[in-house]
Amino acid sequence: MLDDLDLTGYIIDEPRREKMKTNKEVIRAFAWGSRASAGNLYTDGRSLWSYDLKIAQRTPEGIVVGNFTSPGGGFHSVTTSKHVSMAKREAHTIMLPELFNDLFSDKPF
């Protein structure tokens, strides 16, 4: 074990654990094109997901958010609605869920 210590007394070559991000930090990372996750809200920098539902997409024209909320006609859960509401603050375009799914679905058909 002593061979694994560096001069400061810290164990070396141990993977660093990243601090859990807040939802706001994940939204900010998405807006800047970076990866981040906070439990059920996560992004690869291009798309934003709430659970396994894609709720937003970065495009060359800006951020597009699917309105997966009760007023938007695409309600999934209270938590997803909160995630969408946060993402809408960064959006350049907000779309009806059906149109968003048609344009940004990862499925070929």
Secondary structure, DSSP 8 states (H G I E B T S, - for coil): -GGGB-TTS-B-S---------HHHHHHHHHHT--EEETTEEE-SSEEEETTEEEEEEETTEEEEE--STTTT----HHHHHHHHHHHTT-SEEE-HHHHHHHH-SS--
